Amino acid sequence: MPTLHAAIIGSGNIGTDLMIKLLRHGQHLKLAAMVGIDPDSDGLARAARLGVATTADGVDGLIALPEFEHIDIVFDATSAGAHHINEQRLRAAKPAIRLIDLTPAAIGPYCVPVVNLDEHLDALNLNMVTCGGQATIPMVAAVASVTPVHYTEIVASIASKSAGPGTRANIDEFTETTSQALASVGGATQGKAIIVLNPAEPPLIMRDTVYCLAETGPDVAATEQAIAAAVEAMVARVRQYVPGYRLKQAVQFDRIPAETPLNVAGVGRLSGLKVSIFLEVEGAAHYLPAYAGNLDIMTSAALATGERVAERSLAARVA
């Protein structure tokens, strides 16, 4: 099968997990290089043992590698600040190179594969939002496909052990990026995101709670049934690339009458239909334990995006 060559920048938890996924499941992509800044990192050591070209000199080291000439797609699993530098250096060296950004830098359009990937297949830089965004935006989009969503609030709870230095350094960017994407991609009028680093022992699997305040429609019961069906269908679509993604229980509904509206801070008094969705994301344990679903959903979404971009690029070359 024809393939494009790819590189990963970032030899930490996310980059290493993505490397293993790409080596095991890549169909249209072949991993050509693994890039880090710590020569003693486990990710670089594993890549070298697996026959992948490595460099501990960051993006400049990647550009200096002989393999760079043939690389078409770069996955960036560093940090929001580092991605701005990496994007500039890579674009100067190879203007048409495609970047898939696993940081909250958001230089390119937000991308959630099951929601809006087809709209951005030609973008040179695709941003994978955040782990909380990848888990919850499909649910908001499912509700919004049935009835308008005036406000959505999500809480992403992840095991403290699964949050590495990059995640902890980007907490502010996480909340801001996710909040924006809940609206621009999910379809809500306004969104809010909260992240919780859970220190429980043993570590708990990633949990996500999604609250939507939506219009009820003329037939409330029919609206509820349609939302439940849309949510279940969306869960099935996400599970195609994140097998550990699942509903913890049936979708919950609360009718908020106009005479007793909810007072939402920063938004105002809202009535309608409150939709509550409870999710669990179990990781595939390719690199880290199964509780690290927050890493798994990011790397799985990035791989699904990269494969689709590569498939389209290869088809265009044949045409």
matplotlib code that plots the C-alpha trace (Angstrom):
import matplotlib.pyplot as plt

x = [0.0, 1.4, 2.4, 3.5, 6.4, 5.7, 7.7, 6.8, 8.2, 8.0, 9.4, 7.3, 4.2, 2.0, 4.6, 5.7, 2.2, 1.5, 4.7, 3.6, 0.1, 1.5, 4.0, 1.3, -1.7, -0.5, -1.8, -1.1, 1.6, 5.1, 7.1, 10.4, 11.7, 11.2, 12.3, 13.0, 15.2, 16.2, 18.8, 18.0, 14.2, 12.5, 10.7, 13.9, 15.4, 12.3, 12.3, 16.0, 15.4, 12.5, 14.6, 13.2, 15.6, 16.0, 17.4, 17.6, 18.1, 14.5, 13.0, 16.4, 17.7, 14.7, 15.3, 19.0, 18.1, 18.4, 14.9, 13.4, 13.5, 10.8, 8.7, 5.2, 3.4, 4.7, 2.9, 3.8, 3.4, 5.3, 3.7, 1.7, 4.7, 7.1, 4.6, 4.7, 8.5, 8.3, 5.7, 7.8, 11.0, 9.3, 7.3, 10.5, 12.3, 9.4, 6.4, 3.9, 4.6, 1.5, 1.3, -1.0, -0.8, -1.5, -0.9, -3.4, -1.5, -4.4, -2.5, -4.6, -8.4, -9.7, -10.2, -12.4, -12.4, -16.0, -17.3, -15.4, -12.3, -13.7, -14.0, -10.3, -8.5, -6.5, -5.4, -1.6, -1.9, -4.6, -5.1, -6.4, -7.9, -7.4, -8.1, -11.2, -12.3, -11.8, -14.0, -16.8, -17.1, -18.7, -21.4, -22.2, -22.3, -24.7, -27.1, -26.7, -27.6, -31.1, -31.8, -29.9, -27.5, -27.3, -24.7, -22.5, -20.1, -17.8, -15.7, -12.7, -11.3, -8.0, -5.6, -2.9, -0.3, -1.3, -0.7, 2.9, 4.9, 3.4, -0.1, 0.5, 2.2, -0.8, -3.7, -4.7, -4.5, -6.5, -9.5, -9.4, -8.9, -11.6, -14.1, -13.7, -13.9, -17.1, -18.7, -16.9, -16.8, -19.4, -22.1, -22.9, -23.5, -21.2, -18.9, -17.0, -14.3, -13.0, -10.1, -9.6, -6.3, -7.5, -4.8, -6.7, -4.8, -5.2, -5.5, -9.0, -9.9, -10.6, -14.2, -15.9, -19.2, -21.1, -23.9, -25.9, -28.7, -30.7, -34.0, -36.9, -38.8, -42.6, -42.5, -40.2, -40.4, -39.5, -36.6, -35.2, -35.5, -33.8, -30.9, -30.4, -30.3, -27.9, -25.5, -25.5, -24.8, -21.9, -20.4, -20.4, -18.5, -15.9, -15.4, -14.2, -10.9, -11.1, -12.3, -12.3, -14.8, -18.2, -21.2, -21.3, -25.1, -28.1, -28.4, -30.1, -32.7, -34.1, -36.7, -36.0, -39.3, -39.2, -40.6, -37.7, -34.7, -31.1, -28.8, -25.6, -22.6, -21.5, -24.4, -27.6, -30.9, -31.7, -34.6, -35.2, -33.7, -30.7, -28.9, -26.4, -23.9, -21.5, -18.5, -15.5, -12.4, -10.2, -6.8, -5.6, -2.5, -0.1, 2.5, 0.9, -1.7, -5.4, -6.3, -4.6, -7.5, -6.8, -3.6, -5.2, -8.0, -5.6, -3.1, -6.0, -7.7, -4.3, -3.6, -7.1, -6.6, -3.2, -4.4, -7.3, -5.1, -2.5, -5.2, -6.5, -3.0, -2.1, -5.3, -4.6, -1.2, -2.6, -5.3]
y = [0.0, 3.5, 5.5, 9.0, 9.4, 11.0, 12.3, 12.8, 15.7, 15.0, 11.9, 12.0, 10.1, 11.3, 11.1, 7.6, 6.3, 7.8, 6.2, 2.8, 3.2, 4.5, 1.6, -1.0, 0.4, 2.9, 2.1, 5.2, 6.5, 5.2, 6.6, 7.9, 9.9, 10.4, 13.8, 14.9, 17.1, 14.6, 12.1, 9.8, 9.8, 6.4, 7.4, 8.0, 4.8, 2.8, 4.4, 3.5, -0.1, -0.2, 1.0, 4.6, 7.5, 9.7, 13.0, 14.7, 18.1, 19.1, 20.5, 21.7, 18.1, 16.9, 19.3, 18.1, 14.4, 12.9, 11.5, 15.0, 15.3, 12.6, 13.6, 14.8, 14.9, 15.9, 15.2, 17.7, 16.3, 19.0, 22.0, 25.0, 27.4, 24.9, 24.3, 27.9, 27.7, 24.2, 25.4, 28.4, 26.3, 23.5, 25.9, 27.8, 24.5, 22.9, 25.3, 22.6, 20.2, 19.1, 19.5, 17.7, 19.6, 17.6, 20.7, 23.5, 26.0, 26.2, 27.8, 25.8, 25.0, 22.8, 19.2, 16.4, 13.5, 12.5, 16.1, 18.2, 16.5, 16.5, 20.3, 20.7, 18.0, 20.6, 22.6, 22.7, 22.7, 20.8, 21.3, 18.3, 20.6, 18.7, 15.3, 16.7, 18.3, 15.1, 13.2, 15.8, 17.8, 14.8, 14.7, 18.4, 18.1, 15.1, 17.2, 20.2, 18.1, 17.7, 21.0, 24.3, 24.2, 27.5, 26.6, 23.6, 22.8, 19.9, 18.4, 16.2, 14.2, 12.4, 10.5, 12.7, 10.0, 10.4, 14.1, 14.7, 18.0, 19.1, 18.6, 20.4, 23.3, 23.8, 23.8, 27.3, 26.7, 23.4, 25.2, 28.1, 25.9, 23.4, 26.1, 27.8, 24.5, 23.4, 26.4, 26.6, 22.8, 21.4, 23.9, 25.4, 29.1, 29.2, 26.6, 26.2, 23.5, 22.3, 19.8, 17.8, 16.0, 13.2, 11.9, 8.8, 5.5, 3.3, 5.7, 6.1, 5.8, 9.1, 10.4, 13.1, 14.8, 16.9, 19.2, 20.9, 23.5, 23.1, 24.1, 21.6, 21.8, 21.5, 17.8, 17.4, 13.6, 13.3, 15.7, 13.6, 10.4, 12.0, 13.3, 10.0, 8.3, 10.9, 10.5, 6.7, 6.9, 9.3, 7.1, 4.3, 6.4, 7.5, 3.9, 3.1, 4.7, 4.9, 1.4, 2.3, 5.2, 4.5, 5.9, 5.2, 5.3, 6.4, 10.1, 12.0, 14.8, 17.5, 20.0, 23.5, 25.6, 29.3, 30.2, 28.6, 29.0, 28.1, 31.0, 30.2, 32.3, 34.6, 33.6, 34.5, 32.7, 29.8, 27.5, 24.5, 21.0, 20.1, 17.1, 15.2, 12.8, 10.7, 9.2, 6.9, 6.6, 3.6, 3.6, 0.8, 0.5, 0.7, 2.6, 3.7, 1.9, 1.7, 4.5, 7.0, 7.4, 11.1, 10.2, 7.4, 9.5, 12.3, 9.9, 7.9, 11.0, 12.3, 9.0, 8.8, 12.4, 11.7, 8.5, 10.4, 13.3, 10.8, 8.9, 12.0, 13.2, 9.9, 9.8, 13.3, 12.2, 9.2, 11.5]
z = [0.0, -0.9, 2.2, 3.2, 5.6, 9.0, 12.0, 15.6, 17.6, 21.3, 22.9, 26.1, 27.0, 24.2, 21.5, 22.5, 22.6, 19.2, 17.9, 19.0, 17.5, 14.2, 13.9, 14.8, 12.9, 10.4, 6.9, 4.8, 7.1, 7.8, 10.8, 9.5, 12.5, 16.3, 17.7, 21.3, 23.3, 26.0, 24.7, 27.6, 27.1, 26.9, 23.7, 21.8, 23.1, 22.1, 18.6, 18.1, 19.1, 16.6, 13.7, 13.6, 12.9, 16.0, 17.1, 20.5, 18.9, 18.5, 15.4, 14.1, 14.4, 12.5, 9.6, 9.6, 9.3, 5.8, 6.3, 6.4, 2.6, 2.4, 5.4, 4.4, 7.8, 11.3, 14.5, 17.3, 20.8, 22.6, 24.2, 23.0, 23.2, 21.5, 18.7, 17.6, 17.2, 15.5, 13.0, 12.0, 11.6, 9.6, 7.4, 6.5, 5.6, 3.8, 3.1, 2.2, 5.1, 6.9, 10.7, 13.1, 16.4, 19.7, 21.8, 22.6, 20.4, 18.0, 15.1, 12.6, 12.8, 15.5, 14.4, 15.9, 13.4, 13.7, 13.7, 11.2, 9.7, 6.2, 6.3, 6.9, 5.0, 3.0, 6.0, 6.5, 10.3, 12.1, 15.9, 17.8, 20.6, 23.9, 25.4, 27.0, 23.7, 21.8, 24.3, 24.8, 21.6, 19.7, 22.4, 22.2, 18.4, 18.7, 20.9, 18.6, 15.6, 17.1, 18.8, 19.4, 22.4, 24.2, 26.7, 27.4, 30.3, 30.5, 33.3, 32.3, 35.2, 34.5, 36.7, 38.1, 37.1, 33.4, 33.4, 32.4, 32.4, 29.1, 30.3, 33.5, 31.8, 29.5, 32.0, 31.1, 27.4, 27.9, 29.4, 26.9, 23.8, 24.9, 25.8, 22.4, 20.5, 22.3, 20.6, 17.2, 16.6, 18.9, 17.9, 21.3, 21.6, 24.6, 26.3, 29.5, 30.3, 33.6, 34.1, 37.3, 38.0, 40.3, 42.7, 43.7, 44.1, 42.3, 39.4, 37.9, 34.3, 32.5, 33.1, 31.3, 32.1, 29.5, 30.4, 27.7, 28.1, 24.9, 23.3, 24.0, 20.8, 20.5, 21.5, 24.5, 24.6, 20.9, 21.4, 24.2, 22.2, 19.2, 21.4, 23.1, 19.7, 18.3, 21.3, 21.0, 17.3, 17.9, 20.6, 18.1, 15.6, 18.1, 19.2, 15.6, 16.5, 20.3, 21.4, 25.1, 24.6, 26.2, 27.9, 31.7, 31.8, 29.7, 28.8, 31.5, 30.9, 33.2, 32.0, 33.2, 32.9, 32.1, 35.4, 37.3, 35.0, 35.8, 36.6, 34.7, 35.8, 33.0, 30.8, 32.5, 33.3, 31.0, 30.6, 28.3, 28.4, 30.5, 29.0, 31.1, 29.4, 31.4, 29.6, 30.4, 28.2, 28.8, 27.1, 24.9, 27.1, 24.2, 26.2, 29.5, 31.6, 30.7, 33.1, 30.7, 28.4, 28.1, 26.3, 24.3, 22.9, 21.8, 20.0, 18.5, 17.2, 15.8, 14.1, 12.6, 11.3, 9.9, 8.1, 6.5, 5.4, 4.0, 2.2, 0.5, -0.4, -1.9, -3.9, -5.3, -6.4, -8.3, -9.9]

ax = plt.figure().add_subplot(projection="3d")
ax.plot(x, y, z, "-o")
ax.set_aspect("equal")
plt.show()
